Amino acid sequence: MTPAEAAVAVEVLEADGLQAAAGRLGISLATARTHLAHVFDKTGTRRQAQLVRLLLQSQPTVCASSEKSDSSGLDWPSRLS
C-alpha cells in the first residue's frame, strides 16, 4: 500500500465521510476515491465498513528499520501491505 493509500485508509477510521477525509489530507474527493479503490483492491474489501473492521483487527507496529516496513514506517500484516 502506498503512503497516500494508507493515509486515506486511516482517515476512513474517522467515520465522517470521504469528503472530510479528503479535506484533511488536502486532496480532491476524486483522488481520495481512487486511493480508496486501490485500498479495497489490495485488502480484498469492498466497502468502507469492511475496511474499518479489517484495520481495527490489524494492529501495525512501528518499525525501526525501513527494510521491514513501507515508507510510512509501519509494519502492516501482509494482507495490508
Backbone as a printed PyTorch tensor [residue, N CA C, xyz], in Angstrom:
tensor([[[  0.8520,  -1.1680,   0.0000],
         [  0.0000,   0.0000,   0.0000],
         [  0.8950,   1.2280,   0.0000]],

        [[  0.5720,   2.1800,  -0.8240],
         [  1.3780,   3.3980,  -0.8730],
         [  1.0830,   4.2590,   0.3580]],

        [[  1.9700,   5.1790,   0.6740],
         [  1.7000,   6.0700,   1.8060],
         [  0.3910,   6.8570,   1.6320]],

        [[  0.1000,   7.2910,   0.4120],
         [ -1.1390,   8.0400,   0.1660],
         [ -2.3590,   7.1590,   0.3860]],

        [[ -2.3010,   5.9180,  -0.0800],
         [ -3.4010,   4.9870,   0.1210],
         [ -3.5810,   4.6870,   1.6060]],

        [[ -2.4770,   4.4860,   2.3120],
         [ -2.5390,   4.2190,   3.7500],
         [ -3.1490,   5.4030,   4.4930]],

        [[ -2.7950,   6.6140,   4.0770],
         [ -3.3410,   7.8060,   4.7280],
         [ -4.8560,   7.8730,   4.5590]],

        [[ -5.3530,   7.5710,   3.3690],
         [ -6.8030,   7.5670,   3.1430],
         [ -7.4510,   6.4730,   3.9840]],

        [[ -6.8370,   5.3000,   4.0320],
         [ -7.3860,   4.2010,   4.8310],
         [ -7.5040,   4.5940,   6.2960]],

        [[ -6.4870,   5.2200,   6.8300],
         [ -6.5090,   5.6470,   8.2340],
         [ -7.5680,   6.7280,   8.4440]],

        [[ -7.6900,   7.6420,   7.4960],
         [ -8.6960,   8.7050,   7.6170],
         [-10.1080,   8.1410,   7.6000]],

        [[-10.3240,   7.0460,   6.8900],
         [-11.6460,   6.4130,   6.8550],
         [-12.0760,   5.9930,   8.2630]],

        [[-11.1070,   5.7120,   9.1160],
         [-11.4240,   5.3350,  10.5060],
         [-12.1280,   6.4540,  11.2680]],

        [[-11.9780,   7.6930,  10.8320],
         [-12.6320,   8.8230,  11.4990],
         [-14.1450,   8.7690,  11.3430]],

        [[-14.6200,   8.0420,  10.3220],
         [-16.0450,   7.7880,  10.0870],
         [-16.8780,   9.0470,   9.8720]],

        [[-16.2640,  10.0740,   9.3070],
         [-17.0610,  11.2660,   8.9930],
         [-17.0930,  11.5400,   7.4940]],

        [[-16.8680,  10.5190,   6.7090],
         [-17.0260,  10.6340,   5.2670],
         [-15.7340,  10.8450,   4.5180]],

        [[-15.7690,  10.4140,   3.2730],
         [-14.5940,  10.5240,   2.4190],
         [-14.2900,  11.9770,   2.0600]],

        [[-15.3340,  12.8080,   1.9290],
         [-15.1320,  14.2270,   1.6360],
         [-14.3220,  14.8890,   2.7550]],

        [[-14.6730,  14.6060,   3.9900],
         [-13.9420,  15.1740,   5.1240],
         [-12.5130,  14.6470,   5.1590]],

        [[-12.3410,  13.3620,   4.8710],
         [-11.0010,  12.7680,   4.8470],
         [-10.1550,  13.4380,   3.7720]],

        [[-10.7400,  13.6450,   2.5970],
         [-10.0210,  14.3070,   1.5100],
         [ -9.6140,  15.7220,   1.9310]],

        [[-10.5090,  16.4140,   2.5900],
         [-10.2050,  17.7720,   3.0530],
         [ -9.0540,  17.8010,   4.0380]],

        [[ -9.0480,  16.8560,   4.9770],
         [ -7.9580,  16.8090,   5.9590],
         [ -6.6180,  16.4870,   5.2900]],

        [[ -6.6660,  15.6810,   4.2390],
         [ -5.4320,  15.2950,   3.5440],
         [ -5.0100,  16.3060,   2.4830]],

        [[ -5.8860,  17.2490,   2.1750],
         [ -5.5700,  18.2510,   1.1620],
         [ -5.5800,  17.6920,  -0.2510]],

        [[ -6.4660,  16.7070,  -0.4930],
         [ -6.5910,  16.1190,  -1.8240],
         [ -8.0390,  16.2300,  -2.2700]],

        [[ -8.2640,  16.0620,  -3.5700],
         [ -9.6250,  16.1450,  -4.0860],
         [-10.4030,  14.8870,  -3.7130]],

        [[-11.7110,  15.0020,  -3.7580],
         [-12.5640,  13.8500,  -3.4750],
         [-12.3010,  12.7440,  -4.5000]],

        [[-12.0890,  13.1160,  -5.7590],
         [-11.8100,  12.1190,  -6.8030],
         [-10.5240,  11.3530,  -6.5070]],

        [[ -9.5000,  12.0580,  -6.0410],
         [ -8.2370,  11.4000,  -5.6950],
         [ -8.4320,  10.4760,  -4.4970]],

        [[ -9.1860,  10.9320,  -3.5150],
         [ -9.4630,  10.0980,  -2.3400],
         [-10.2100,   8.8320,  -2.7620]],

        [[-11.1640,   8.9630,  -3.6700],
         [-11.9040,   7.7960,  -4.1570],
         [-10.9710,   6.8210,  -4.8730]],

        [[-10.0520,   7.3540,  -5.6750],
         [ -9.0920,   6.4970,  -6.3830],
         [ -8.2220,   5.7430,  -5.3910]],

        [[ -7.6930,   6.4500,  -4.4040],
         [ -6.8620,   5.7960,  -3.3840],
         [ -7.6680,   4.7330,  -2.6440]],

        [[ -8.9140,   5.0530,  -2.2910],
         [ -9.7500,   4.1130,  -1.5610],
         [-10.0360,   2.8720,  -2.4080]],

        [[-10.2530,   3.0480,  -3.7010],
         [-10.4800,   1.9040,  -4.5890],
         [ -9.2590,   0.9920,  -4.6150]],

        [[ -8.0590,   1.6060,  -4.6290],
         [ -6.8280,   0.8120,  -4.5970],
         [ -6.6940,   0.0730,  -3.2660]],

        [[ -7.0630,   0.7250,  -2.1800],
         [ -7.0120,   0.0980,  -0.8580],
         [ -7.9670,  -1.0940,  -0.8240]],

        [[ -9.1690,  -0.9090,  -1.3520],
         [-10.1320,  -2.0190,  -1.4050],
         [ -9.5420,  -3.1940,  -2.1760]],

        [[ -8.9520,  -2.9200,  -3.3430],
         [ -8.3440,  -3.9860,  -4.1600],
         [ -7.2410,  -4.7090,  -3.3910]],

        [[ -6.3940,  -3.9510,  -2.7290],
         [ -5.2290,  -4.5330,  -2.0580],
         [ -5.5840,  -5.2700,  -0.7730]],

        [[ -6.7090,  -4.9220,  -0.1660],
         [ -7.0940,  -5.5650,   1.0900],
         [ -8.1890,  -6.6170,   0.9110]],

        [[ -8.7350,  -6.6910,  -0.2810],
         [ -9.8060,  -7.6470,  -0.5200],
         [-11.1330,  -7.2200,   0.0810]],

        [[-11.2790,  -5.9410,   0.3530],
         [-12.5280,  -5.4240,   0.9020],
         [-13.3200,  -4.7480,  -0.2120]],

        [[-14.6120,  -4.5350,   0.0360],
         [-15.4690,  -3.9210,  -0.9730],
         [-16.2030,  -2.6990,  -0.4480]],

        [[-16.2200,  -2.5270,   0.8540],
         [-16.9510,  -1.4210,   1.4830],
         [-16.0910,  -0.8020,   2.5840]],

        [[-16.3940,   0.4560,   2.8900],
         [-15.6450,   1.1360,   3.9410],
         [-15.8060,   0.4240,   5.2750]],

        [[-16.9910,  -0.1010,   5.5560],
         [-17.2110,  -0.8000,   6.8280],
         [-16.3070,  -2.0300,   6.9370]],

        [[-16.1430,  -2.7600,   5.8420],
         [-15.2490,  -3.9230,   5.8530],
         [-13.8110,  -3.4800,   6.0900]],

        [[-13.4170,  -2.3860,   5.4460],
         [-12.0600,  -1.8730,   5.6130],
         [-11.8200,  -1.4500,   7.0580]],

        [[-12.7690,  -0.7540,   7.6470],
         [-12.6370,  -0.3120,   9.0330],
         [-12.4860,  -1.5250,   9.9450]],

        [[-13.3090,  -2.5410,   9.7410],
         [-13.2240,  -3.7560,  10.5540],
         [-11.8340,  -4.3810,  10.4270]],

        [[-11.3290,  -4.4780,   9.2020],
         [-10.0070,  -5.0550,   8.9720],
         [ -8.9150,  -4.2330,   9.6490]],

        [[ -9.0030,  -2.9220,   9.5320],
         [ -7.9870,  -2.0600,  10.1390],
         [ -8.0160,  -2.1400,  11.6610]],

        [[ -9.2020,  -2.2230,  12.2250],
         [ -9.3000,  -2.3090,  13.6780],
         [ -8.8000,  -3.6500,  14.2060]],

        [[ -8.9160,  -4.6940,  13.3980],
         [ -8.4150,  -6.0110,  13.7950],
         [ -6.9050,  -6.1150,  13.6260]],

        [[ -6.3410,  -5.3090,  12.7290],
         [ -4.9070,  -5.3370,  12.4350],
         [ -4.2380,  -4.2120,  13.1940]],

        [[ -3.2550,  -4.5490,  13.9780],
         [ -2.5620,  -3.5260,  14.7430],
         [ -1.1300,  -3.4170,  14.2480]],

        [[ -0.8460,  -2.4160,  13.3780],
         [  0.5140,  -2.2660,  12.8840],
         [  1.4630,  -1.8520,  14.0010]],

        [[  2.7080,  -2.2410,  13.8490],
         [  3.7270,  -1.8450,  14.8090],
         [  4.7400,  -0.9520,  14.1220]],

        [[  5.2920,  -0.0310,  14.8540],
         [  6.2940,   0.8690,  14.2970],
         [  7.5990,   0.1130,  14.1830]],

        [[  8.2330,   0.2240,  13.0210],
         [  9.4920,  -0.4860,  12.7610],
         [ 10.6710,   0.4680,  12.8690]],

        [[ 11.7560,  -0.0420,  13.3710],
         [ 12.9800,   0.7370,  13.4200],
         [ 13.6650,   0.7460,  12.0620]],

        [[ 13.4930,  -0.3150,  11.2990],
         [ 14.1510,  -0.4430,  10.0040],
         [ 13.1480,  -0.2780,   8.8810]],

        [[ 13.4440,   0.5910,   7.9230],
         [ 12.5450,   0.7840,   6.7970],
         [ 12.5360,  -0.4280,   5.8820]],

        [[ 13.4890,  -1.3550,   6.0460],
         [ 13.5120,  -2.5600,   5.2300],
         [ 12.3440,  -3.4890,   5.5590]],

        [[ 11.7960,  -3.3800,   6.7610],
         [ 10.7020,  -4.2430,   7.1840],
         [  9.3410,  -3.5970,   6.9750]],

        [[  9.3020,  -2.3550,   6.5680],
         [  8.0360,  -1.6520,   6.5070],
         [  7.9050,  -0.8790,   5.2070]],

        [[  6.7270,  -0.2890,   5.0160],
         [  6.5620,   0.6180,   3.8910],
         [  7.1300,   1.9770,   4.2990]],

        [[  6.9930,   2.9570,   3.4420],
         [  7.5970,   4.2540,   3.7390],
         [  6.9130,   4.9960,   4.8740]],

        [[  5.7820,   4.4920,   5.3620],
         [  5.1250,   5.1330,   6.4950],
         [  5.7890,   4.7520,   7.8170]],

        [[  6.6790,   3.7240,   7.7750],
         [  7.3380,   3.2740,   8.9900],
         [  6.5290,   2.2800,   9.7810]],

        [[  5.4140,   1.8050,   9.2060],
         [  4.5680,   0.8400,   9.8900],
         [  4.7720,  -0.5410,   9.2900]],

        [[  4.7750,  -1.5360,  10.1300],
         [  4.8980,  -2.9240,   9.7010],
         [  3.4950,  -3.5120,   9.6840]],

        [[  2.8410,  -3.4560,   8.5180],
         [  1.4670,  -3.9240,   8.3870],
         [  1.4600,  -5.4250,   8.1770]],

        [[  0.4070,  -6.0960,   8.6120],
         [  0.2580,  -7.5060,   8.2780],
         [  0.2780,  -7.6570,   6.7520]],

        [[  0.7060,  -8.8030,   6.2470],
         [  0.9090,  -8.9710,   4.8090],
         [ -0.3370,  -8.6540,   3.9980]],

        [[ -1.5270,  -8.8830,   4.5290],
         [ -2.7550,  -8.5880,   3.7950],
         [ -2.9230,  -7.1010,   3.5280]],

        [[ -2.3100,  -6.2540,   4.3530],
         [ -2.4480,  -4.8130,   4.1980],
         [ -1.2700,  -4.1750,   3.4860]],

        [[ -0.2520,  -4.9350,   3.1570],
         [  0.9370,  -4.3790,   2.5110],
         [  0.7410,  -4.2310,   1.0310]]])
